Amino acid sequence: MTGALDLFGDPVEEPVVAGPAAPPINDMNLIEKVLQIAENTGYVLVGPSERVYHLVAPKTIEVAPRYEEEAVHQLLTVKWLTKGGVHVYTHHGYEGPGNAVLVPKATKVKARQWRYLAPIPCSRKRKAS
């Protein structure tokens, strides 16, 4: 507490300071990979912390790597991916609910455009060692 009082004479609590936000992921290869997995096989969000899982078979999921989880959450935040309905999934013999991750049509179109872009030609030749 800071010792300050509000208008009614009650002590004022210090505001909760959130930790630093995670830096944005700028690795386009990772973003393209995540979008491709989301479109082809799928991701699932499980639990209150929305842990990210891969859909490996119908209704069967496996834990996604942490870097993919961060990319999925970033894409959800900017609305490139959306949360779908709740379904029951199986993970190592346990069953529970999870939200499917959906890929909107606009995101699919943009991802296909990125896949077909030609790489920028390098203006300098590298020396062979």
C-alpha positions as CSV (number, residue, x, y, z in Angstrom):
1,M,0.0,0.0,0.0
2,T,1.1,3.5,-0.7
3,G,-0.6,5.1,2.3
4,A,-2.8,7.2,0.0
5,L,-6.6,7.5,0.7
6,D,-9.4,7.6,-1.8
7,L,-12.3,10.1,-1.6
8,F,-14.1,8.0,1.1
9,G,-11.1,7.7,3.3
10,D,-10.3,4.1,2.4
11,P,-6.7,3.1,1.7
12,V,-5.8,2.8,-2.0
13,E,-4.1,-0.4,-3.1
14,E,-1.2,-0.3,-5.5
15,P,-2.2,-1.3,-9.1
16,V,-1.2,-4.7,-10.2
17,V,1.7,-4.4,-12.6
18,A,1.7,-7.0,-15.3
19,G,5.0,-8.5,-16.4
20,P,6.6,-7.5,-19.7
21,A,4.6,-8.7,-22.8
22,A,6.2,-11.4,-24.9
23,P,7.9,-9.9,-28.0
24,P,6.1,-10.6,-31.2
25,I,7.2,-13.5,-33.3
26,N,8.6,-12.3,-36.6
27,D,9.8,-15.6,-37.9
28,M,7.7,-15.9,-41.1
29,N,8.7,-19.6,-41.6
30,L,7.3,-20.4,-38.2
31,I,4.1,-18.4,-38.9
32,E,3.6,-20.1,-42.3
33,K,4.2,-23.6,-40.6
34,V,1.7,-22.9,-37.9
35,L,-0.9,-21.7,-40.4
36,Q,-0.3,-24.8,-42.6
37,I,-0.7,-27.1,-39.6
38,A,-3.8,-25.2,-38.4
39,E,-5.3,-25.6,-41.9
40,N,-4.3,-29.2,-42.6
41,T,-4.3,-31.1,-39.3
42,G,-5.5,-28.6,-36.7
43,Y,-4.8,-27.3,-33.2
44,V,-6.8,-27.6,-30.0
45,L,-6.9,-25.2,-27.0
46,V,-7.3,-27.1,-23.7
47,G,-7.9,-25.8,-20.2
48,P,-8.2,-22.4,-18.7
49,S,-4.6,-21.5,-19.8
50,E,-5.5,-22.6,-23.3
51,R,-2.6,-24.9,-23.7
52,V,-2.1,-25.7,-27.4
53,Y,-2.2,-29.3,-28.7
54,H,-1.8,-30.8,-32.2
55,L,-4.7,-32.8,-33.5
56,V,-3.0,-36.1,-34.6
57,A,-6.0,-38.2,-35.3
58,P,-9.8,-37.7,-35.0
59,K,-10.3,-36.6,-31.4
60,T,-6.7,-37.5,-30.4
61,I,-4.3,-34.7,-29.4
62,E,-0.6,-34.3,-28.6
63,V,1.2,-31.4,-26.9
64,A,2.5,-28.8,-29.3
65,P,6.0,-27.3,-28.8
66,R,6.2,-24.1,-26.8
67,Y,7.3,-22.0,-29.8
68,E,4.3,-23.2,-31.8
69,E,2.0,-22.4,-28.8
70,E,3.3,-18.9,-28.7
71,A,2.7,-18.4,-32.4
72,V,-0.8,-19.8,-32.2
73,H,-1.7,-17.4,-29.3
74,Q,-0.2,-14.5,-31.3
75,L,-2.3,-15.4,-34.3
76,L,-5.4,-15.8,-32.1
77,T,-4.8,-12.3,-30.6
78,V,-4.6,-10.7,-34.1
79,K,-7.6,-12.6,-35.3
80,W,-5.7,-14.6,-37.9
81,L,-7.0,-17.7,-36.2
82,T,-10.2,-18.1,-34.2
83,K,-11.6,-20.3,-31.4
84,G,-14.1,-22.8,-32.5
85,G,-16.6,-25.1,-30.7
86,V,-15.9,-27.3,-27.7
87,H,-15.3,-31.0,-28.4
88,V,-14.1,-33.9,-26.3
89,Y,-10.5,-35.0,-27.1
90,T,-8.3,-37.9,-25.9
91,H,-4.7,-37.4,-24.7
92,H,-2.8,-40.5,-23.4
93,G,-6.0,-42.2,-22.2
94,Y,-7.5,-39.1,-20.6
95,E,-10.6,-37.4,-22.1
96,G,-11.6,-33.8,-21.7
97,P,-13.1,-30.8,-23.5
98,G,-11.1,-28.5,-25.8
99,N,-11.7,-25.7,-28.3
100,A,-10.9,-26.3,-31.9
101,V,-8.8,-23.6,-33.6
102,L,-10.3,-22.4,-36.9
103,V,-8.6,-20.8,-39.9
104,P,-10.8,-18.0,-41.4
105,K,-11.1,-17.9,-45.2
106,A,-9.1,-14.6,-45.4
107,T,-6.2,-16.1,-43.5
108,K,-6.2,-19.1,-45.9
109,V,-6.1,-16.8,-48.9
110,K,-3.2,-14.8,-47.4
111,A,-1.2,-17.9,-46.4
112,R,-1.5,-19.3,-50.0
113,Q,-0.3,-16.0,-51.4
114,W,2.8,-16.2,-49.1
115,R,3.5,-19.8,-50.2
116,Y,3.6,-18.8,-53.9
117,L,5.7,-15.7,-53.6
118,A,9.1,-16.0,-55.3
119,P,12.1,-15.4,-53.1
120,I,13.9,-12.1,-53.5
121,P,17.1,-12.8,-55.7
122,C,20.3,-12.1,-53.9
123,S,22.3,-9.3,-55.5
124,R,25.7,-10.6,-54.4
125,K,27.2,-14.0,-54.9
126,R,28.6,-15.8,-51.9
127,K,32.2,-17.1,-52.0
128,A,32.5,-20.8,-51.8
129,S,34.9,-21.9,-49.0
